[in-house]
């Protein structure tokens, strides 16, 4: 333990005295989180100028689907495709193939008919409507791809609502007219040409009440995370900063390899694992400080600049699990880089560039939901993508620990993979007399 | 007091074949070093000196042969830590942390050798004084001169009072004063019973310091004995002449 503390103390002391390194580790992600969040906060609100594809899932097959499709397609910028089932359609929305999914649930027509019969009775009887709310469970759901702007959402929802109302009114009118003719036939059969008590003029539409079918924008399901700019950028850039630990960490290992310190350490009565663990803990503590700083900026500084405050939530254990996994992955990658790079310059070039690429793929710079389909698939191979997904599940969906286990395991697996490769590299160098 | 008959290091048939190389870097090295004895290991670049030191200091696993330190075989993994407590390695490079002060460097290395509290502080003070750096103890190593860094490099290997020291060209690139001090301090350590394996390209250092000299070339020993005896036997004027006559004058890159 004394040896471990000595190593941690030494590493922290060296880092503390490396002011430029600290600047990279703390100031860079802090500036990035401020700038990117402020930029995206506005950009997200302005998005929306493109052609739109909508997937319509008509589970009821009652004709309403075709009616809605016709109404929507009357706009030249909207293309409606019919989907087989809502899960598949949602997958296609998530992949970016469609911008929205409209679901007409099974039984809609049946429920509607019941409501219409009731309404037509009211209209014909002149009674006050008994209900002014829609029939429970009769609704049409709309799911939007998160990158879809507010204007488009309103337009689509409005158009669907209009189509539904038109269809509902048309159906209602048919029902009322049918009832009228039935009544008239009944009266004529009874020998009365004009039956007193029956108003043969057009029905009073004010008695129809609110539409029976509601058009409801539904919440996104698990699998697609739609954070605000703040909830997206604070964990994203904090993680980006954490991964930048590879630069000083790899540099520290390379210096030790190159100046004989590693050789001196390898003949100490201390296992190399202890030396490495000490190093990982020291750099891990720095990563924790980075995370704390970025979260604090998101919580207290960003709101002063007009954004929402970062909401940390209460899933402390879950956050700890993801955070520790991210730190393990980042520091282990630094160890790998420091072990395989042949020079400090090599590590200095490759380290940051690889982190920037992994960050871009992983959705740090542009949220995954706003990426094209291919890039969304690629985001699944980025450790930064795993970390970000884990964080977003917590900070957007308030997910519990079991929901982020997959991401944590992937990150830890990546960490073990890096450490394993680093060990192999070191052994190879030792066999070759280079360490 | 110590018995100078006590064998500290015993090497038998030490051989190293590096992967991808057709000829061994070191072949069949045999040697013994007793307490208070300094062995000078000479040879041109690529002769196998560093490979020999690396294997003798447990850094490198031999292809064949054995290394025994204080009667413990280095191939016995259960005894490696015990063996490592007895050895000190002074690499050719300045194996120190430039951002730390002299004292902080010694604190770090001392801690890794298991020193704590007053004992550690006592050893730090002793080592700083031993290499003449007490007044500079709180200055960062980065601001030290080459000679000061070399002296601190030695001090770091002395923290745990090793019985056996491996010194790989410890006086490269320093001024005459620092070199003189280092040689004087090493002589003092010898008188206290430390055994040393000393590699260098400076023949006058070997003549001044070493009890025995071993000249390596292309992985094999080509001369072994006391410097004066070797010079006399080979009828040379001095060690430098002997060395060049044995290893040739052609450049070794």
Interface residues (C-beta under 8 A of the other chain):
Chain A: X2 X3 X5 X6 X7 X9 X10 X13 X14 X17 X18 X258 X259 X260 X261 X263 X264 X265 X266 X267 X268 X269 X270 X430 X431 X432 X433 X435
Chain B: X16 X18 X19 X20 X25 X50 X51 X54 X57 X58 X59 X60 X61 X80 X81 X82 X84 X85 X87 X89 X91 X92 X93 X94 X95 X96 X97 X99 X100 X104 X107 X108 X109 X111 X112 X113 X114 X116 X140 X156 X157
